Amino acid sequence: MRPVIGITTYVEPATWGVWHDLPTALIPHDYVAAVSGAGGRAVLLPPDDLDADVVRVLDGLVLSGGADLGPELYGAEPEPLTVTRPERDSAELLLARAALAADLPVLGVCRGMQLLAVAAGGSLHQHLPDVLGHERHRPAPAVYGHQDATFTAGSRIAALMGDDRSVRCYHHQGVADAGSLVVSGRTDDGSIEAVEDPRRTFVLGVQWHPEVVRDKRLFGALVAAAAHRVAIRDPMG
């Protein structure tokens, strides 16, 4: 059986067919295709802050991208360009903490990496152009920035990426402090681009969007860790 990989979803107004601006739980299909292409079974998880019991039936978790995290989660006041989804924040923090406590394999993408950092006691830059002096991480609406990253020798992300330093990013916020996580990648301007937790089986966060290119290195590593978890739980298959 394929390992079951949960993917967190957005709740946004959406239009299709005869329906217009209907609040909808959705996710770009790239996430689903990336998980499926790596051998996993994708299951979409709408925000739900009543409990995190779904962790019991998951073999791995993708914390997807999306809106900014609420600054109150890391003790800051909101700045003018910060756009949040409080219901999603509360649900995903609950889910992420339960997944980490259960040592569930986790991959955080963009906002998902920032969520991991905040869950680990870290904090965010609310608008990177104010810090870096440029907008190359989000050059225009719906246009991905292309950055080169440097990865820490011996880290999980360095092993997965090899000599490939090119990443495709789209974000205006970034991790300022990774908390208890280890920073394992930065872009050439110093922005934190990858974090991980060597104490756990598989916890990796990347600021870029590997799902857009269906990157089997990252999603494959997540699915492999999830499959190993399944094999230990059910050795007879």
C-alpha positions as CSV (number, residue, x, y, z in Angstrom):
1,M,0.0,0.0,0.0
2,R,1.1,3.5,-0.7
3,P,1.9,5.6,2.4
4,V,-0.9,8.1,3.1
5,I,0.4,11.7,3.0
6,G,-1.8,14.5,4.3
7,I,-1.6,17.9,2.6
8,T,-2.9,21.0,4.3
9,T,-5.3,23.1,2.3
10,Y,-6.3,26.7,1.8
11,V,-9.8,28.0,2.4
12,E,-10.3,30.8,-0.1
13,P,-13.1,32.1,-2.3
14,A,-13.1,30.2,-5.6
15,T,-15.1,30.3,-8.8
16,W,-15.9,27.3,-11.1
17,G,-18.8,26.4,-13.3
18,V,-21.9,28.2,-12.0
19,W,-20.4,28.9,-8.6
20,H,-18.8,32.2,-7.8
21,D,-16.7,33.3,-4.8
22,L,-17.7,30.2,-2.8
23,P,-15.5,29.5,0.2
24,T,-13.5,26.5,-0.8
25,A,-11.0,24.1,0.7
26,L,-8.4,23.8,-2.1
27,I,-4.7,23.3,-3.0
28,P,-2.8,23.6,-6.2
29,H,-2.7,20.2,-7.9
30,D,1.1,20.4,-8.1
31,Y,1.2,19.2,-4.4
32,V,-1.0,16.2,-5.1
33,A,1.0,15.3,-8.3
34,A,4.3,15.7,-6.4
35,V,3.2,13.3,-3.7
36,S,1.6,10.8,-6.1
37,G,4.6,11.0,-8.4
38,A,6.9,10.1,-5.5
39,G,4.8,7.0,-4.6
40,G,2.5,8.4,-1.9
41,R,-1.3,8.6,-1.6
42,A,-2.3,12.2,-1.2
43,V,-5.2,13.1,1.2
44,L,-6.3,16.8,1.5
45,L,-6.7,18.2,5.0
46,P,-9.0,21.2,5.4
47,P,-8.4,23.4,8.4
48,D,-9.8,21.8,11.6
49,D,-8.8,23.1,15.0
50,L,-11.0,20.8,17.1
51,D,-8.3,18.1,17.4
52,A,-5.4,16.6,15.5
53,D,-6.6,13.0,15.6
54,V,-6.1,12.6,11.9
55,V,-2.4,12.2,12.6
56,R,-3.2,8.6,13.7
57,V,-4.2,7.7,10.1
58,L,-1.4,9.5,8.3
59,D,2.0,8.2,7.4
60,G,3.4,11.6,6.5
61,L,2.4,15.3,6.3
62,V,3.0,18.2,3.9
63,L,2.5,21.7,5.3
64,S,1.6,23.7,2.2
65,G,2.1,27.3,1.3
66,G,-0.4,30.1,1.5
67,A,-1.1,33.3,3.5
68,D,1.0,34.8,6.2
69,L,1.1,33.5,9.7
70,G,-0.4,35.7,12.4
71,P,2.4,37.7,14.0
72,E,0.8,37.2,17.5
73,L,2.0,33.6,17.2
74,Y,5.6,34.8,17.6
75,G,4.9,37.8,19.8
76,A,4.9,40.5,17.2
77,E,2.4,43.2,16.0
78,P,1.1,42.9,12.5
79,E,2.7,45.1,9.8
80,P,0.8,46.8,7.0
81,L,1.5,44.1,4.3
82,T,0.8,41.1,6.5
83,V,-2.3,39.1,5.3
84,T,-3.4,36.3,7.6
85,R,-5.8,33.4,7.9
86,P,-6.3,32.9,11.7
87,E,-8.5,29.7,11.3
88,R,-5.8,28.1,9.3
89,D,-3.1,29.1,11.7
90,S,-4.7,27.6,14.7
91,A,-5.6,24.4,12.9
92,E,-2.2,23.8,11.3
93,L,-0.2,24.6,14.5
94,L,-2.3,22.0,16.3
95,L,-1.7,19.6,13.5
96,A,2.0,20.3,13.2
97,R,2.7,19.9,16.9
98,A,0.8,16.6,17.0
99,A,2.7,15.4,14.0
100,L,6.0,16.3,15.5
101,A,5.1,14.7,18.8
102,A,4.3,11.5,17.0
103,D,7.5,11.7,14.9
104,L,5.5,11.7,11.7
105,P,7.6,12.6,8.6
106,V,6.9,16.3,7.8
107,L,7.8,18.4,4.8
108,G,7.0,22.2,5.2
109,V,6.8,24.2,2.0
110,C,7.1,28.0,2.0
111,R,4.5,29.0,4.7
112,G,4.8,25.4,5.9
113,M,8.5,26.0,6.7
114,Q,7.6,29.2,8.5
115,L,5.0,27.3,10.5
116,L,7.6,24.7,11.5
117,A,9.9,27.5,12.7
118,V,7.1,29.3,14.7
119,A,6.1,25.9,16.2
120,A,9.7,25.5,17.3
121,G,9.7,28.8,19.1
122,G,11.1,30.9,16.2
123,S,9.9,34.1,14.5
124,L,9.5,35.7,11.1
125,H,10.4,38.7,9.1
126,Q,7.0,40.1,8.0
127,H,8.3,41.7,4.8
128,L,11.6,40.6,3.4
129,P,12.1,43.5,1.0
130,D,12.3,45.7,4.2
131,V,15.2,43.5,5.4
132,L,17.0,42.6,2.2
133,G,16.3,45.7,0.1
134,H,15.0,43.8,-2.9
135,E,12.0,41.8,-4.1
136,R,13.8,39.0,-5.9
137,H,12.0,36.4,-3.7
138,R,8.6,37.5,-5.1
139,P,9.4,39.6,-8.2
140,A,5.8,40.1,-9.4
141,P,2.3,38.7,-8.7
142,A,2.3,35.0,-9.7
143,V,5.9,35.1,-10.9
144,Y,8.4,32.9,-9.1
145,G,11.8,34.2,-8.2
146,H,14.9,32.2,-9.1
147,Q,17.5,32.1,-6.4
148,D,20.7,30.2,-5.7
149,A,21.0,28.6,-2.3
150,T,23.9,27.3,-0.2
151,F,23.3,24.2,1.9
152,T,25.1,23.1,5.0
153,A,27.5,20.2,4.4
154,G,26.2,17.0,6.0
155,S,22.6,18.2,6.3
156,R,19.6,16.3,4.9
157,I,18.9,19.0,2.4
158,A,22.4,19.1,1.1
159,A,22.3,15.3,0.5
160,L,19.0,15.6,-1.3
161,M,20.0,18.6,-3.5
162,G,23.5,17.6,-4.4
163,D,25.2,20.2,-6.6
164,D,21.8,21.8,-7.5
165,R,21.6,25.2,-5.9
166,S,18.8,26.7,-8.0
167,V,15.4,27.2,-6.2
168,R,12.1,28.7,-7.3
169,C,10.5,30.8,-4.6
170,Y,7.5,33.0,-4.1
171,H,7.2,34.7,-0.7
172,H,7.5,38.1,0.9
173,Q,8.0,36.8,4.5
174,G,10.8,34.7,5.8
175,V,12.2,33.0,8.9
176,A,14.1,35.4,11.2
177,D,14.8,32.9,13.9
178,A,14.3,29.1,13.4
179,G,13.9,28.4,17.1
180,S,15.0,24.9,18.0
181,L,15.3,23.9,14.3
182,V,18.7,23.8,12.5
183,V,19.1,26.2,9.6
184,S,20.6,24.2,6.8
185,G,20.2,26.4,3.8
186,R,20.4,30.1,2.8
187,T,20.1,32.1,-0.4
188,D,23.0,34.3,-1.4
189,D,21.4,37.3,0.2
190,G,21.4,35.5,3.6
191,S,17.7,34.6,3.7
192,I,17.0,31.3,5.5
193,E,15.9,28.8,2.8
194,A,15.9,25.4,4.6
195,V,15.5,24.2,8.2
196,E,15.4,20.7,9.6
197,D,15.3,18.8,12.9
198,P,18.0,16.1,13.1
199,R,16.4,14.8,16.3
200,R,13.4,13.4,14.4
201,T,13.0,10.9,11.7
202,F,12.2,13.4,9.0
203,V,11.4,17.0,9.5
204,L,12.4,19.3,6.7
205,G,11.2,22.8,5.7
206,V,12.1,24.6,2.5
207,Q,11.2,28.2,1.7
208,W,10.9,27.5,-2.0
209,H,8.3,25.5,-4.0
210,P,9.5,22.1,-5.0
211,E,6.0,20.9,-5.8
212,V,6.0,23.2,-8.9
213,V,8.7,21.1,-10.5
214,R,7.4,17.8,-8.9
215,D,10.8,17.4,-7.2
216,K,11.1,13.7,-6.5
217,R,14.2,14.3,-4.3
218,L,12.3,16.1,-1.6
219,F,8.9,14.5,-2.0
220,G,10.6,11.1,-2.6
221,A,12.5,11.5,0.7
222,L,9.2,12.3,2.6
223,V,7.4,9.3,1.0
224,A,10.4,7.0,1.7
225,A,10.4,8.1,5.4
226,A,6.6,7.5,5.5
227,A,6.9,4.1,3.9
228,H,9.6,3.1,6.4
229,R,7.2,4.1,9.2
230,V,4.5,1.9,7.6
231,A,6.9,-1.0,7.3
232,I,7.8,-0.8,11.0
233,R,4.1,-0.5,12.0
234,D,2.9,-3.3,9.8
235,P,5.9,-5.6,8.9
236,M,3.7,-8.1,7.2
237,G,2.5,-5.5,4.7
